[in-house]
Amino acid sequence: MAVEDVIKEVREAAQSVIPDTVEFTDVRVEASNVVLYTKNVDVFAENSEVVRKLAQKVRKRIIIRADPSVRLPTKEAEEKLREVIPTEAEVSSVRFDEINGDVYIEAVNPGRAIGKFGAVLNEVRRAVGWNPIVIRDAPMESKTLREIRNFVLEPKVAKKRRAFMTRVGRKVFRDTIEGEQYVRITALGGYREVGRSCHLLMTKDSKVLIDCGFNPGNDKDPSPFLNAPEVTPLEGLDAVVLTHAHLDHSALLPMLFLYGYDGPVYCTPPTRDLAALLQTDYLKIQNAEAKKVPYSSKHIRQQVQNCIPLNFGDTTDIAPDLKLTLYNSGHILGSASAHFHVGEGQHNLVFSGDIKFENTWLFDRAVNRFPRMETLIMEATYGGFKDFQPSREEGMRKLTEIINRTVEKRGKILIPVFAVGRSQEVMLVLEKAHREGKLGDMDVFLDGMIWEATALHAAYPEYLNNNLRNKIYQNRGNPFRDDMFRKVDSVKMREEICSREEPTIVLATSGMVNGGPVMEYLRHWAPDQNNTMVFVGYQASGTLGQRLQQGTHEIHLHDRDNGGMVPVQVKMNMETCEGFSGHSDKRQLMRYVRTIRPRPKLVLLNHGDPQKCMQLASDIRRKARIEVRVPHNLETIRFA
């Protein structure tokens, strides 16, 4: 169905649902949304049920916007909406998108700004003629969030984005071609390895890339096989879907824009922000270590501009024969499993992404209930026969013991962490242990992107578990804002911490000790046997973190002053504290497969070392009686 057919269908359906007195001045398609402009906004403000009925009739997302001629001038509109919205909402800022007719209202208490059943928003819409969008005011200041929110509302960017959304709509609703339908996946990275996750989903009419990361432990081949003939030219891709922000899934996504891609990126709102944060930090580290930079900051901005955020459970057309729905995967903030519905129910696939199938300090467990599914593409990071992790409580007990033991020797504690996920888990554990008197009074220093990533967690409480969400909503006992946590905001402060004599805890990126601020603490503290490094996250094969974890006694680090590499003796204690992983262990992976509904006909395993993939495949075949395959990179599998 072409765009013109969609617009005609909506106009005809509107005549049977919407009162004759309503006149539409324009009907446009923006991505998978159909936008209707009218001077009669009050009709829809008083009866939102009309829009729902129209959407159900045409099976499309419908957005009603006021014709520019009936919108109040911005200054007058802001004064009016501040009168309408209750003071209890605590509106902190009002920003207008004059290109699209939206007004973004930041509020400390967004529920008050929305009103019961949207009553306040309807009143705002009726009073000012602008389309109100309420967003939560972040309880912790986030530079990333502020810059992204300002960037997308710049008039030049908003204008480009409107043209982009129209172009995406034309591509989504283009006519399909005749011929035999098929569904294929090509493994472009992350198969029989951990890192550079990348998959290409192909049908007769569509090509979609899922994730585009790099492998930090593979200097020879760190990138996915983006030069495969199925992928090029990149302009032929309909969309990119990003399951979550970790760099082994997102690091090279901006590079696609350097080499010709200019299509949409679908992900959750937190993933959009976290990915931009981590990618910017990735460039900074590459530059600092004189390594090749695969793209520039302008390509990250292009990625943000082309992002179409989706909330969990929202279904949207992303190609003529593909519908996408994202579900919580429990791994990190905003992480998702991606469900693809092909054609008129011809085939359904789920890319699990990275999953945690248990409730954690931060998140609810991964969703494993889907409307339909024939094929599951699933991670196998901890799929080995002996990959069993202790409980969160056991992990907390062990970490507390390690810290107290090191403090008794007047040593320092260095915890290499990923900025997103493990950092916040460890923070919650340290705050709880201190509150319960299991940890003495001491500062916990956060170095790298940890503080900023934590601020983003606080900005999206709806993606956290119920207990943590309520603490942030009510602004009482927000553990992320405890006084024990201190941000390292300068090189001088880092040097002062390194030279401290008293016991100190430092959480520093990167989590696999392959760059970033953790290297400076390691340089200073590695030769002292009283100090301890605690690993709380996965250490990929080939990384310095894995070598340290396995007991290497000497490492070579970059000499900041004279260049080159210098040897460093490693005498500090190396401890591994399990129970903090954002990945499911063997028991959880098997439980995920056994209880998943509907039951898949085929499981493909990826995101695991070869041996672990094969061992998990063996267990799934024997215990769940499901066909399993473990593809190699560059292998293509056809499903239908």
NUVOMI-483453 format. One line per 4 residues: number of its first residue (from 1); their letters; for each residue x, y, z of C-alpha. Coordinates in nm, 4 decimals. Example, Ala and Ser with C-alpha at 12.3 -4.5 7.8 and 13.67 -1.06 7.14 Angstrom:
1	as	1.2300/-0.4500/0.7800; 1.3670/-0.1060/0.7140
This chain:
1	mave	0.0000/0.0000/0.0000; 0.1566/0.3304/-0.1135; 0.1449/0.6501/0.0936; -0.1284/0.7978/-0.1254
5	dvik	-0.3430/0.4890/-0.0621; -0.2887/0.5178/0.3144; -0.3929/0.8841/0.3142; -0.7006/0.8055/0.1025
9	evre	-0.7991/0.5194/0.3347; -0.7662/0.7399/0.6448; -0.9686/1.0227/0.4890; -1.2498/0.7832/0.3945
13	aaqs	-1.2478/0.6173/0.7376; -1.2522/0.9572/0.9085; -1.5774/1.0452/0.7325; -1.7537/0.7537/0.9040
17	vipd	-1.6045/0.8121/1.2511; -1.5493/1.1855/1.2904; -1.8282/1.4494/1.2930; -1.8978/1.6212/0.9602
21	tvef	-1.8235/1.9604/1.1165; -1.4544/1.8691/1.1451; -1.2395/1.9746/0.8531; -0.8866/1.8456/0.7931
25	tdvr	-0.6504/2.0999/0.6389; -0.3765/1.8422/0.5757; -0.3084/1.4689/0.6111; 0.0522/1.3529/0.6220
29	veas	0.2392/1.0302/0.6834; 0.5348/1.0512/0.9251; 0.7117/0.7179/0.9669; 0.4310/0.4758/1.0617
33	nvvl	0.2071/0.7575/1.1931; -0.0718/0.9303/1.0037; -0.0928/1.2956/1.1103; -0.4175/1.4888/1.0625
37	ytkn	-0.4151/1.8706/1.0847; -0.7392/2.0469/1.1737; -0.8750/2.3786/1.2980; -1.1298/2.1916/1.5110
41	vdvf	-0.8917/2.0728/1.7854; -1.1567/2.1198/2.0531; -1.3601/1.8302/1.9105; -1.0744/1.5894/1.9758
45	aens	-0.9836/1.7474/2.3084; -1.3380/1.6800/2.4299; -1.3629/1.3301/2.2798; -1.0350/1.1389/2.2626
49	evvr	-1.2337/0.8209/2.1934; -1.2823/0.9423/1.8350; -0.9096/0.9137/1.7633; -0.8947/0.5638/1.9122
53	klaq	-1.1850/0.4473/1.6955; -1.0232/0.5872/1.3813; -0.6896/0.4201/1.4662; -0.8641/0.0871/1.5192
57	kvrk	-1.0554/0.1181/1.1936; -0.7490/0.1818/0.9756; -0.5009/-0.0101/1.1969; -0.2607/0.2817/1.1903
61	riii	-0.1241/0.5200/1.4522; -0.3214/0.8456/1.4330; -0.1928/1.1817/1.5581; -0.4127/1.4929/1.5629
65	radp	-0.2388/1.8300/1.5353; -0.3811/2.1792/1.5237; -0.3515/2.3740/1.2031; -0.0827/2.6443/1.2495
69	svrl	-0.3453/2.9151/1.2049; -0.5212/2.8265/1.5340; -0.2124/2.7975/1.7553; -0.1538/3.0756/2.0061
73	ptke	0.1788/3.2623/1.9818; 0.4401/3.0826/2.1944; 0.4643/3.3465/2.4692; 0.0880/3.3647/2.5102
77	aeek	0.0586/2.9855/2.4860; 0.3111/2.9321/2.7658; 0.1312/3.1767/2.9944; -0.1992/3.0065/2.9237
81	lrev	-0.0812/2.6484/2.9765; 0.0882/2.7449/3.3045; -0.2523/2.8732/3.4165; -0.4205/2.5471/3.3164
85	ipte	-0.1651/2.3021/3.4615; -0.1874/2.2661/3.8426; 0.1041/2.4117/4.0410; 0.1510/2.0677/4.2025
89	aevs	0.2868/1.9469/3.8679; 0.5896/2.1745/3.9233; 0.6484/2.2630/3.5585; 1.0204/2.3349/3.5183
93	svrf	1.0377/2.4240/3.1497; 0.8205/2.4706/2.8417; 0.9662/2.4364/2.4926; 0.7932/2.4701/2.1574
97	dein	0.8546/2.2752/1.8386; 0.7244/2.5311/1.5917; 0.7865/2.3032/1.2953; 0.5597/2.0224/1.4166
101	gdvy	0.3271/2.2109/1.6511; 0.4273/2.0240/1.9684; 0.4891/2.1807/2.3078; 0.7169/1.9867/2.5457
105	ieav	0.6307/2.0364/2.9113; 0.8901/1.9235/3.1651; 0.7372/1.8594/3.5053; 0.8596/1.7193/3.8348
109	npgr	0.5208/1.5457/3.8745; 0.4114/1.4611/3.5199; 0.0993/1.2772/3.6374; -0.0383/1.6071/3.7686
113	aigk	0.0349/1.7738/3.4349; -0.1482/1.4997/3.2470; -0.4502/1.4755/3.4740; -0.6943/1.1905/3.5218
117	fgav	-0.7552/1.0210/3.1852; -0.5572/1.3063/3.0225; -0.8055/1.5734/3.1297; -0.5433/1.8438/3.1914
121	lnev	-0.3702/1.7765/2.8601; -0.7000/1.7980/2.6756; -0.7661/2.1334/2.8409; -0.4178/2.2539/2.7387
125	rrav	-0.4761/2.1358/2.3823; -0.8079/2.3181/2.3684; -0.6672/2.6374/2.5239; -0.3445/2.6841/2.3260
129	gwnp	-0.3857/2.4842/2.0041; -0.0485/2.3128/2.0475; -0.0038/1.9380/2.0928; 0.1201/1.8928/2.4537
133	ivir	0.3848/1.6298/2.5335; 0.4694/1.5897/2.9028; 0.8126/1.4620/3.0018; 0.9623/1.4034/3.3436
137	dapm	1.2080/1.6577/3.4798; 1.5238/1.4614/3.5667; 1.5864/1.4460/3.9448; 1.9636/1.4396/3.8774
141	eskt	2.1143/1.6821/3.6283; 2.2146/1.5014/3.3090; 2.4175/1.6867/3.0503; 2.3434/1.4174/2.7923
145	lrei	1.9680/1.4346/2.8415; 1.9651/1.8136/2.8332; 2.1748/1.8300/2.5149; 1.9632/1.5701/2.3337
149	rnfv	1.6337/1.7342/2.4306; 1.7632/2.0728/2.3156; 1.9179/1.9309/1.9983; 1.6012/1.7679/1.8633
153	lepk	1.4068/2.0918/1.9179; 1.6497/2.3156/1.7298; 1.4447/2.4619/1.4396; 1.6945/2.3438/1.1796
157	vakk	1.6992/1.9903/1.3250; 1.3203/1.9803/1.3708; 1.2730/2.0823/1.0082; 1.5143/1.8136/0.8867
161	rraf	1.3502/1.5585/1.1125; 1.0047/1.6358/0.9732; 1.1311/1.5823/0.6175; 1.3068/1.2656/0.7347
165	mtrv	0.9916/1.1272/0.8988; 0.7947/1.1922/0.5797; 1.0627/1.0089/0.3800; 1.0524/0.7156/0.6221
169	grkv	0.6729/0.7052/0.5893; 0.6962/0.6793/0.2124; 0.9416/0.3920/0.2476; 0.7376/0.2109/0.5128
173	frdt	0.4157/0.2280/0.3114; 0.5640/0.1607/-0.0319; 0.4116/-0.1086/-0.2513; 0.5495/-0.4610/-0.2114
177	iege	0.6905/-0.6539/-0.5034; 0.5554/-0.9734/-0.6542; 0.7315/-1.3043/-0.5957; 0.7949/-1.5769/-0.3423
181	qyvr	0.8170/-1.4528/0.0174; 1.1129/-1.5564/0.2307; 1.2685/-1.4712/0.5665; 1.6452/-1.4934/0.6211
185	ital	1.9013/-1.3920/0.8806; 2.2682/-1.3337/0.8042; 2.5071/-1.3492/1.0988; 2.7322/-1.0439/1.0692
189	ggyr	2.8945/-1.0545/1.4139; 2.8571/-1.1924/1.7649; 2.8107/-1.5544/1.6596; 3.0359/-1.8004/1.8457
193	evgr	3.1901/-1.4960/2.0160; 3.1012/-1.2171/2.2589; 3.1263/-0.8778/2.0913; 3.0423/-0.6986/1.7638
197	schl	2.6806/-0.8153/1.7759; 2.5134/-0.7605/1.4398; 2.2379/-0.9406/1.2488; 2.0734/-0.8741/0.9124
201	lmtk	1.7052/-0.9665/0.8783; 1.5945/-0.9951/0.5162; 1.2612/-1.0586/0.3495; 1.1503/-1.0261/-0.0096
205	dskv	1.0673/-0.6609/0.0523; 1.2836/-0.5492/0.3441; 1.6313/-0.5395/0.4987; 1.6787/-0.4517/0.8660
209	lidc	2.0009/-0.4439/1.0667; 1.9777/-0.5409/1.4339; 2.2626/-0.3954/1.6467; 2.6060/-0.2861/1.5265
213	gfnp	2.8713/-0.3254/1.7957; 3.2434/-0.3907/1.8227; 3.4564/-0.6561/1.9921; 3.6933/-0.5010/2.2509
217	gndk	3.8975/-0.8210/2.2784; 3.9627/-0.8683/1.9060; 4.2202/-0.6234/1.7681; 4.2317/-0.8071/1.4361
221	dpsp	3.8580/-0.8140/1.3569; 3.6733/-0.5833/1.5991; 3.3958/-0.4854/1.3541; 3.0972/-0.6741/1.2112
225	flna	3.1086/-0.7939/0.8503; 2.9397/-0.4833/0.7119; 3.1089/-0.5356/0.3750; 2.9062/-0.8515/0.3120
229	pevt	2.7203/-0.8281/-0.0217; 2.3831/-0.8663/0.1534; 2.4447/-0.5448/0.3487; 2.5835/-0.3107/0.0856
233	pleg	2.4925/-0.0554/-0.0228; 2.3831/0.0714/0.3173; 2.1230/0.2936/0.1519; 1.9283/-0.0267/0.0858
237	ldav	1.8588/-0.0844/0.4548; 1.5043/-0.0057/0.5655; 1.5920/0.0375/0.9317; 1.8314/-0.0302/1.2151
241	vlth	1.7021/-0.1700/1.5440; 1.9187/-0.1241/1.8534; 1.8408/-0.3654/2.1386; 2.0508/-0.1785/2.3980
245	ahld	2.3323/0.0708/2.4434; 2.6333/-0.1395/2.5456; 2.9193/-0.0836/2.3029; 2.9388/-0.4466/2.1915
249	hsal	2.5950/-0.3767/2.0411; 2.6017/-0.0031/1.9602; 2.9589/0.1256/1.9173; 2.9718/0.1237/1.5369
253	lpml	2.6151/0.2256/1.4632; 2.7123/0.5906/1.3905; 2.9645/0.4609/1.1371; 2.6731/0.3513/0.9199
257	flyg	2.5859/0.7196/0.8678; 2.9438/0.7895/0.7585; 2.9116/0.5310/0.4822; 2.5747/0.6283/0.3392
261	ydgp	2.2966/0.5115/0.5678; 2.0327/0.7766/0.6363; 1.7383/0.5736/0.7621; 1.5662/0.5322/1.0986
265	vyct	1.7063/0.3860/1.4195; 1.4459/0.2214/1.6424; 1.5125/0.1754/2.0138; 1.3719/0.2760/2.3536
269	pptr	1.4171/0.6382/2.4709; 1.6788/0.5480/2.7373; 1.8746/0.3455/2.4801; 1.8895/0.6479/2.2495
273	dlaa	2.0418/0.8623/2.5257; 2.2729/0.5985/2.6735; 2.4057/0.4980/2.3313; 2.4970/0.8595/2.2500
277	llqt	2.6685/0.8889/2.5887; 2.8735/0.5696/2.5502; 2.9600/0.6355/2.1857; 3.0878/0.9837/2.2723
281	dylk	3.2997/0.8357/2.5501; 3.4228/0.5656/2.3111; 3.5495/0.8324/2.0687; 3.7185/1.0161/2.3561
285	iqna	3.9036/0.7022/2.4654; 4.0057/0.6139/2.1078; 4.1493/0.9624/2.0613; 4.3268/0.9610/2.3983
289	eakk	4.4989/0.6315/2.3142; 4.5878/0.7425/1.9596; 4.3700/0.4694/1.8071; 4.1767/0.4909/1.4823
293	vpys	3.8461/0.6770/1.5197; 3.5763/0.5141/1.3017; 3.3440/0.8183/1.2906; 3.2984/1.1653/1.4381
297	skhi	3.0564/1.3268/1.6824; 2.8453/1.4577/1.3933; 2.7545/1.0992/1.3066; 2.6347/1.0432/1.6643
301	rqqv	2.4155/1.3531/1.6258; 2.2832/1.2131/1.2975; 2.1955/0.8915/1.4774; 2.0046/1.0869/1.7446
305	qnci	1.8260/1.2933/1.4792; 1.7180/0.9774/1.2943; 1.6111/0.7906/1.6079; 1.2449/0.6930/1.6400
309	plnf	1.1997/0.6001/2.0081; 0.9553/0.3237/2.0994; 0.8245/0.2338/2.4434; 0.7925/-0.1276/2.5531
313	gdtt	0.4839/-0.2857/2.4001; 0.4354/-0.0309/2.1209; 0.3974/-0.1981/1.7816; 0.5005/-0.0055/1.4730
317	diap	0.5438/-0.0675/1.1008; 0.9106/-0.0338/1.0057; 0.8906/-0.1714/0.6499; 0.6161/-0.2775/0.4065
321	dlkl	0.6073/-0.6293/0.5530; 0.7596/-0.5853/0.9008; 0.6102/-0.4819/1.2339; 0.8372/-0.4293/1.5361
325	tlyn	0.7542/-0.4520/1.9074; 1.0109/-0.4058/2.1861; 0.9867/-0.5891/2.5193; 1.1866/-0.5526/2.8414
329	sghi	1.4936/-0.7808/2.8424; 1.6019/-0.6998/3.2014; 1.9678/-0.6433/3.1079; 2.0311/-0.2684/3.1388
333	lgsa	1.8265/0.0508/3.1331; 1.5990/0.0415/2.8270; 1.7338/-0.2917/2.6984; 1.4888/-0.4747/2.4778
337	sahf	1.4052/-0.7997/2.3076; 1.2896/-0.7237/1.9535; 0.9832/-0.9039/1.8132; 0.9372/-0.8966/1.4334
341	hvge	0.6070/-0.9859/1.2695; 0.6646/-1.0648/0.9009; 0.3925/-1.0112/0.6423; 0.0412/-1.1213/0.7324
345	gqhn	0.1658/-1.3591/0.9996; 0.3990/-1.5499/0.7693; 0.6767/-1.5695/1.0296; 0.7559/-1.4231/1.3724
349	lvfs	1.1043/-1.3843/1.5159; 1.2356/-1.2673/1.8517; 1.5894/-1.1362/1.8978; 1.6361/-1.1754/2.2721
353	gdik	1.9243/-0.9283/2.2927; 2.1067/-0.9601/2.6241; 1.8628/-1.0966/2.8824; 1.8392/-1.1259/3.2607
357	fent	1.5637/-1.3688/3.3557; 1.5348/-1.2756/3.7231; 1.4410/-0.9645/3.9167; 1.7471/-0.7564/4.0044
361	wlfd	1.8287/-0.4541/4.2191; 1.7407/-0.2415/3.9135; 1.4968/-0.4159/3.6807; 1.2116/-0.6592/3.6426
365	ravn	1.3068/-0.9851/3.4756; 1.3023/-1.0262/3.0975; 0.9688/-1.0739/2.9243; 0.9285/-1.4142/2.7590
369	rfpr	0.5634/-1.3980/2.6568; 0.5031/-1.2947/2.2968; 0.1922/-1.2894/2.0744; 0.3448/-1.5209/1.8133
373	metl	0.6898/-1.6687/1.7530; 0.8447/-1.9368/1.5351; 1.2151/-1.8492/1.5715; 1.4147/-1.7289/1.8737
377	imea	1.7609/-1.5762/1.8330; 1.9083/-1.5952/2.1826; 2.2218/-1.5049/2.3767; 2.4458/-1.7753/2.5288
381	tygg	2.7009/-1.5717/2.7274; 2.6773/-1.7953/3.0352; 2.5500/-2.1084/2.8616; 2.8314/-2.3403/2.9720
385	fkdf	2.7661/-2.6525/3.1780; 2.9143/-2.4923/3.4928; 2.7948/-2.1340/3.4437; 2.5952/-2.0866/3.7617
389	qpsr	2.5857/-1.7519/3.9403; 2.5141/-1.6828/4.3066; 2.2123/-1.4794/4.4125; 2.2165/-1.1001/4.4331
393	eegm	2.2215/-1.1289/4.8147; 2.5219/-1.3637/4.8053; 2.6991/-1.1229/4.5697; 2.6344/-0.8378/4.8131
397	rklt	2.7686/-1.0410/5.1065; 3.0882/-1.1359/4.9212; 3.1551/-0.7834/4.7932; 3.1127/-0.6428/5.1438
401	eiin	3.3550/-0.9037/5.2816; 3.6173/-0.8250/5.0158; 3.5940/-0.4519/5.0864; 3.6137/-0.4903/5.4650
405	rtve	3.9080/-0.7305/5.4348; 4.0949/-0.4810/5.2162; 4.0105/-0.1894/5.4457; 4.1629/-0.3785/5.7401
409	krgk	4.4938/-0.3814/5.5487; 4.4546/-0.0075/5.4706; 4.4257/-0.0963/5.1028; 4.2345/0.0554/4.8116
413	ilip	3.9460/-0.1122/4.6298; 3.9216/-0.0697/4.2523; 3.6070/-0.1984/4.0806; 3.6161/-0.1823/3.6991
417	vfav	3.2580/-0.1449/3.5778; 3.0544/-0.0764/3.2686; 2.9149/0.2751/3.2992; 2.5668/0.1410/3.2356
421	grsq	2.4148/-0.1387/3.4416; 2.6850/-0.2838/3.6646; 2.7787/0.0587/3.8024; 2.4288/0.1260/3.9270
425	evml	2.3890/-0.2290/4.0653; 2.7098/-0.1924/4.2673; 2.6045/0.1534/4.3862; 2.2753/0.0154/4.5159
429	vlek	2.4565/-0.2658/4.6972; 2.7116/-0.0315/4.8562; 2.4397/0.2097/4.9665; 2.2339/-0.0741/5.1175
433	ahre	2.5369/-0.2271/5.2945; 2.6314/0.1124/5.4386; 2.2737/0.1830/5.5472; 2.2595/-0.1547/5.7246
437	gklg	2.5908/-0.0964/5.9019; 2.7786/-0.3653/5.7092; 3.0186/-0.1137/5.5568; 3.2115/0.1598/5.7336
441	dmdv	3.1884/0.5291/5.6455; 3.3985/0.6034/5.3380; 3.3655/0.7848/5.0097; 3.2849/0.5930/4.6940
445	fldg	3.4334/0.7704/4.3927; 3.2655/0.7376/4.0525; 3.5008/0.7923/3.7588; 3.4215/0.7961/3.3895
449	miwe	3.0689/0.8085/3.2546; 2.9177/0.6509/3.5668; 2.7679/0.9660/3.7181; 2.6101/1.0712/3.3904
453	atal	2.4753/0.7214/3.3243; 2.3298/0.7131/3.6758; 2.1565/1.0462/3.6153; 1.9927/0.8914/3.3086
457	haay	1.8665/0.6015/3.5217; 1.7038/0.8541/3.7547; 1.5511/1.0311/3.4520; 1.3684/0.7146/3.3385
461	peyl	1.2249/0.5593/3.6576; 0.9431/0.3965/3.4592; 1.2053/0.1539/3.3206; 1.3227/0.0489/3.6711
465	nnnl	1.1666/-0.2033/3.9077; 0.8729/-0.1014/4.1231; 1.0659/-0.0498/4.4482; 1.3334/0.1725/4.2969
469	rnki	1.0806/0.3550/4.0778; 0.8728/0.4571/4.3780; 1.1762/0.5886/4.5658; 1.2642/0.8119/4.2715
473	yqnr	0.9030/0.9163/4.2044; 0.8534/1.0186/4.5657; 1.2028/1.1709/4.5860; 1.2506/1.0003/4.9219
477	gnpf	1.5550/0.7839/4.9813; 1.6778/0.7922/4.6219; 1.9864/0.5687/4.6691; 2.1666/0.7173/4.3684
481	rddm	2.1818/1.0532/4.5488; 2.3366/0.9219/4.8715; 2.6147/1.1414/5.0125; 2.8639/0.8534/5.0021
485	frkv	2.8921/0.8827/4.6210; 3.1293/1.1424/4.4803; 3.1863/1.2299/4.1185; 3.5464/1.2451/3.9890
489	dsvk	3.5306/1.5543/3.7713; 3.8932/1.6359/3.6902; 4.2351/1.4849/3.6233; 4.3641/1.6611/3.9352
493	mree	4.0968/1.4959/4.1507; 4.1847/1.1563/4.0022; 4.5523/1.2103/4.0841; 4.4634/1.3063/4.4417
497	icsr	4.2589/0.9876/4.4840; 4.5404/0.7754/4.3413; 4.7849/0.9173/4.5961; 4.5530/0.8828/4.8977
501	eept	4.6814/0.6866/5.1951; 4.3477/0.5976/5.3540; 4.1258/0.3144/5.2233; 3.9183/0.4178/4.9228
505	ivla	3.6595/0.2626/4.6931; 3.6667/0.3591/4.3248; 3.4216/0.2526/4.0578; 3.5789/0.3304/3.7213
509	tsgm	3.5203/0.2537/3.3553; 3.5940/0.0626/3.1417; 3.4535/-0.2633/3.2690; 3.6932/-0.4890/3.0761
513	vngg	4.0026/-0.2801/3.1619; 4.0626/-0.2014/2.7953; 4.0900/0.1767/2.8322; 3.9345/0.4637/3.0229
517	pvme	3.9966/0.6008/3.3744; 4.0396/0.2563/3.5334; 4.3852/0.2392/3.3738; 4.5175/0.5291/3.5812
521	ylrh	4.4154/0.3716/3.9116; 4.5552/0.0373/3.7977; 4.8887/0.2019/3.7158; 4.9166/0.3433/4.0682
525	wapd	4.7648/0.0630/4.2734; 4.8659/-0.2590/4.0920; 5.2123/-0.2920/4.2588; 5.0678/-0.2866/4.6156
529	qnnt	4.9588/-0.6242/4.7542; 4.7273/-0.4555/5.0059; 4.5041/-0.3257/4.7273; 4.2259/-0.5210/4.5594
533	mvfv	4.0661/-0.5184/4.2159; 3.7152/-0.6648/4.2147; 3.5630/-0.7918/3.8896; 3.1829/-0.7740/3.8899
537	gyqa	3.1203/-0.8067/3.5149; 3.2025/-1.0323/3.2210; 3.5616/-1.0166/3.0926; 3.5700/-1.0997/2.7224
541	sgtl	3.8381/-1.3197/2.5733; 4.1499/-1.1219/2.4778; 4.0864/-0.8243/2.7094; 4.3299/-0.7030/2.9746
545	gqrl	4.0548/-0.7612/3.2296; 4.0514/-1.1320/3.1485; 4.4320/-1.1572/3.1744; 4.4283/-0.9853/3.5143
549	qqgt	4.1424/-1.2064/3.6277; 4.3460/-1.5126/3.5285; 4.6437/-1.3991/3.7372; 4.8968/-1.2275/3.5105
553	heih	5.1843/-1.0766/3.7131; 5.3008/-0.8100/3.4672; 5.1169/-0.5834/3.2279; 5.2232/-0.3100/2.9885
557	lhdr	5.0465/0.0244/3.0020; 5.0686/0.3331/2.7858; 5.3209/0.5907/2.9122; 5.1397/0.9263/2.9149
561	dngg	5.4600/1.1315/2.9386; 5.6999/0.9642/2.6977; 5.4741/0.7555/2.4769; 5.5214/0.3867/2.4192
565	mvpv	5.4476/0.1146/2.6728; 5.5921/0.0605/3.0190; 5.5851/-0.2587/3.2314; 5.3809/-0.2563/3.5535
569	qvkm	5.4112/-0.5269/3.8198; 5.0767/-0.6646/3.9373; 5.0758/-0.7571/4.3060; 4.7305/-0.6340/4.4049
573	nmet	4.4699/-0.8971/4.4866; 4.2365/-1.0010/4.2059; 3.8878/-1.0976/4.3180; 3.5836/-1.1991/4.1136
577	cegf	3.2497/-1.1233/4.2734; 2.9672/-1.2904/4.0862; 2.6019/-1.2177/4.1302; 2.6061/-0.8766/3.9583
581	sghs	2.5912/-0.9861/3.5971; 2.3242/-0.8441/3.3714; 2.3282/-1.1741/3.1808; 2.1315/-1.4842/3.2732
585	dkrq	2.3279/-1.7821/3.4002; 2.2727/-2.1376/3.2761; 1.9738/-2.2039/3.5029; 1.8028/-1.8795/3.4026
589	lmry	1.8672/-1.9341/3.0309; 1.7110/-2.2799/3.0485; 1.4168/-2.1473/3.2509; 1.3702/-1.8714/2.9920
593	vrti	1.3534/-2.1272/2.7088; 1.1371/-2.3773/2.8944; 0.8758/-2.1204/2.9962; 0.8778/-1.9038/2.6830
597	rprp	0.5414/-1.8752/2.5086; 0.4665/-1.9528/2.2429; 0.7198/-2.2343/2.2105; 0.9624/-2.1635/1.9228
601	klvl	1.0230/-2.4170/1.6492; 1.3896/-2.3128/1.6172; 1.6457/-2.1460/1.8424; 1.9623/-1.9802/1.7104
605	lnhg	2.2369/-1.9106/1.9649; 2.4795/-1.6199/1.9563; 2.6679/-1.3871/2.1968; 2.8721/-1.6650/2.3561
609	dpqk	3.2107/-1.8316/2.3272; 3.1967/-2.1349/2.0922; 3.2096/-2.3950/2.3699; 2.9364/-2.2260/2.5741
613	cmql	2.7098/-2.1967/2.2698; 2.7512/-2.5663/2.1922; 2.6896/-2.6685/2.5530; 2.3742/-2.4583/2.5810
617	asdi	2.2533/-2.5946/2.2460; 2.2998/-2.9490/2.3749; 2.0959/-2.8785/2.6885; 1.8120/-2.7094/2.4973
621	rrka	1.7888/-3.0049/2.2574; 1.7889/-3.2639/2.5371; 1.5773/-3.0894/2.7989; 1.3461/-2.8576/2.6024
625	riev	1.3198/-3.0734/2.2873; 1.3618/-2.7743/2.0554; 1.5747/-2.7643/1.7412; 1.8864/-2.5501/1.7959
629	rvph	2.1527/-2.4165/1.5614; 2.4793/-2.2394/1.6388; 2.5644/-2.0402/1.3238; 2.9056/-1.9075/1.2279
633	nlet	2.9567/-1.5436/1.1336; 2.8585/-1.4809/0.7689; 2.6248/-1.7813/0.7690; 2.2716/-1.7205/0.6360
637	irfa	1.9701/-1.9137/0.7599; 1.6342/-1.9202/0.5816; 1.3182/-1.9729/0.7880; 1.0297/-1.9407/0.5436
